[in-house]
Amino acid sequence: MENPKAEKLALFRYGLIAPLVIEALPRGELTRRAEEIASRQYDIPDSRRRDLSVDTLLEWAKRYRQGGLETLAPKARQDRGGSARKLGRMCSLGPDQMGDRIKPGGARRKRSGPLWASSRN
């Protein structure tokens, strides 16, 4: 793994689910162990959260069995910077290239009174 933060989190997650993936367990025992692990609080790397759900632990165990340690690393966000990129592209267009993307006055709302006026009379 290239990202040290991602590797640290993947190793943390593996440390939690190791009792669930080291040996084959019957479904009831797997859930019981996951409940026991989830009943504690943890210092999760780069997070203020301290609790984990049983479903999360079981999902991590499933991912680990299917793809190994790499699958426990957080995925990169696909939407990161999307709005800023779109706005940048729109700002670089000339008025004749805008077409129907922005209509003059389209963003304005009509108000019936001052902002502080109550809608209930």
Secondary structure, DSSP 8 states (H G I E B T S, - for coil): ---HHHHHHHHHHHHHHHHHHSS---HHHHHHHHHHHHTS----TT-S-----HHHHHHHHHHHHHH-GGGGS----SSTTHHHHHHHHHHTS-HHHHTTSS-TTTT----SS-TTS-S--
